[in-house]
Amino acid sequence: MNTLTVSQLNEQIKSLLDSTFSHIFVEGEIGSVTYHTSGHIYFTIKDAKSSIKCVMFRSNAAKMKFKLEVGQRIIINGSLAVYVPRGEYQLYAISVEPYGVGALAVAFEQLKQKLQEKGYFENKKKIPKHISTIAIVTSKSGAAIADMLKVIEKRWPLVKVYIIDTLVQGAKSADEIAKHIKQADTLGVDVIIVGRGGGSVEDLWCFNEEVVADAIFEAKTPIVSAVGHEVDVMISDMVADLRAPTPSAAIEMILPDKNDYLFAIDEMVQSYKKAMSYKIERVELQMQNLQNEFKRYNPSSRLDRVLKELLELRLSYKRAMAQKLQFLKTQLQNLQKHYLLSDPKNKIAKNCALVIQGNRKTTLSQINVGECFMLQDSEVSMDVRCLNKKEI
């Protein structure tokens, strides 16, 4: 009888398994999982009737996009082999994919859940209303930066822009993006924009890495995430203080349009002119009223009015006195006439008349040709004129 040692049996089984199950796909549900400090992953998968041990070595585990968790249904790409010293066989996993969905989708949901529990999606910083400086973390050679600079020039060319050239695709891009976010945070700018143009899920994946999420969350400066197109939603979008659907839209969302300001300034100027015109009119009216009041109440004007009144009173007084004097003079003349007529000494003989000129008696010899005089007897007074004069 031909017998085998235990080692020989295990070696033959190993050879058989290596040749038969060198490249297989196995579907199952994770029953247990251990992430070892060495970087290896030890886990089991099972179905309704049985289970099998699995191991993924560190080199392959480092490429995993998502974390293995108990209860996940997965598909393993690997090989079946026997560990000869113990006669145990297990599945050596080269790669693992979630059943029915992609690994990236699962990784996205896992990190999203983790960051949500850590509060990364809360307490957003406010984007400043007036922005004078921006730091942009992106590739200098990409189309995104060119588009952003065009929008800046069109909308608000006064802003100062710092461009931090960064890898935005590939294995090392996540670490570099995180490093440059921290660098931008030291520049003292008003806002940081992190992003790139569109691409595949794999191209954009660096913005779904935890290291980038940590850098965004820990930054003191408000951060805008502007990755891909509107349909692309990244972890960086969720952690950032503002999510923009595209890089160009990020600029439009945080910078004002200079035309709006110019229009507003024009309206303000017109309103100011109108207000100033109205105010000037009011001040001019007030000044006119004050001038009128000043004219009414200043001492010089009051003195002029008093002097004018005194002058009018003086003229009125002079007129009244002249009238009074004329009246008295007429009265006196009448009294003189009456006296002369009544004086016995001046009694006029019958058929004789007195010659009176200038209220005094005279003689005919003293009357010149052309002069007027008055002839008066005891009964009649007559005004006459000398037409001719002859000596007798």
Secondary structure as the mmCIF struct_conf table of DSSP 4:
data_model
#
loop_
_struct_conf.conf_type_id
_struct_conf.id
_struct_conf.beg_label_comp_id
_struct_conf.beg_label_asym_id
_struct_conf.beg_label_seq_id
_struct_conf.end_label_comp_id
_struct_conf.end_label_asym_id
_struct_conf.end_label_seq_id
HELX_RH_AL_P HELX_RH_AL_P1 VAL A 6 THR A 20
BEND BEND1 PHE A 21 HIS A 23
STRN STRN1 ILE A 24 TYR A 35
TURN_TY1_P TURN_TY1_P1 THR A 37 SER A 38
BEND BEND2 GLY A 39 GLY A 39
STRN STRN2 ILE A 41 LYS A 46
BEND BEND3 ALA A 48 LYS A 49
STRN STRN3 SER A 51 MET A 56
HELX_RH_AL_P HELX_RH_AL_P2 ARG A 58 ALA A 61
TURN_TY1_P TURN_TY1_P2 ALA A 62 LYS A 63
BEND BEND4 LYS A 65 PHE A 66
TURN_TY1_P TURN_TY1_P3 VAL A 70 GLY A 71
STRN STRN4 ARG A 73 TYR A 83
TURN_TY1_P TURN_TY1_P4 VAL A 84 GLY A 87
STRN STRN5 GLU A 88 PRO A 98
BEND BEND5 TYR A 99 VAL A 101
HELX_RH_AL_P HELX_RH_AL_P3 ALA A 103 GLU A 117
TURN_TY1_P TURN_TY1_P5 LYS A 118 PHE A 121
BEND BEND6 GLU A 122 ASN A 123
HELX_LH_PP_P HELX_LH_PP_P1 LYS A 124 PRO A 128
BEND BEND7 LYS A 129 HIS A 130
STRN STRN6 THR A 133 THR A 138
TURN_TY1_P TURN_TY1_P6 LYS A 140 SER A 141
BEND BEND8 GLY A 142 GLY A 142
HELX_RH_AL_P HELX_RH_AL_P4 ALA A 143 ARG A 155
TURN_TY1_P TURN_TY1_P7 PRO A 157 LEU A 158
BEND BEND9 VAL A 159 VAL A 159
STRN STRN7 LYS A 160 ASP A 165
BEND BEND10 GLN A 169 GLY A 170
TURN_TY1_P TURN_TY1_P8 ALA A 171 LYS A 172
HELX_RH_AL_P HELX_RH_AL_P5 SER A 173 ALA A 184
TURN_TY1_P TURN_TY1_P9 ASP A 185 GLY A 188
BEND BEND11 ASP A 190 ASP A 190
STRN STRN8 VAL A 191 ARG A 196
HELX_RH_AL_P HELX_RH_AL_P6 VAL A 201 LEU A 204
HELX_RH_3T_P HELX_RH_3T_P1 TRP A 205 ASN A 208
BEND BEND12 GLU A 209 GLU A 209
HELX_RH_AL_P HELX_RH_AL_P7 GLU A 210 GLU A 218
BEND BEND13 LYS A 220 THR A 221
STRN STRN9 ILE A 223 VAL A 227
BEND BEND14 GLY A 228 HIS A 229
TURN_TY1_P TURN_TY1_P10 GLU A 230 VAL A 231
HELX_RH_AL_P HELX_RH_AL_P8 ILE A 235 VAL A 239
BEND BEND15 ALA A 240 ASP A 241
STRN STRN10 LEU A 242 ARG A 243
BEND BEND16 PRO A 245 THR A 246
HELX_RH_AL_P HELX_RH_AL_P9 PRO A 247 ILE A 254
BEND BEND17 LEU A 255 LEU A 255
HELX_RH_AL_P HELX_RH_AL_P10 LYS A 258 TYR A 297
BEND BEND18 ASN A 298 ASN A 298
HELX_RH_AL_P HELX_RH_AL_P11 PRO A 299 SER A 342
HELX_RH_3T_P HELX_RH_3T_P2 PRO A 344 ASN A 346
HELX_LH_PP_P HELX_LH_PP_P2 LYS A 347 ALA A 349
TURN_TY1_P TURN_TY1_P11 LYS A 350 ASN A 351
STRN STRN11 LEU A 354 GLN A 357
TURN_TY1_P TURN_TY1_P12 GLY A 358 ASN A 359
STRN STRN12 ARG A 360 THR A 362
HELX_RH_3T_P HELX_RH_3T_P3 LEU A 364 GLN A 366
HELX_LH_PP_P HELX_LH_PP_P3 ILE A 367 ASN A 368
TURN_TY1_P TURN_TY1_P13 VAL A 369 GLY A 370
STRN STRN13 CYS A 372 GLN A 376
BEND BEND19 SER A 378 GLU A 379
STRN STRN14 SER A 381 ARG A 385
#
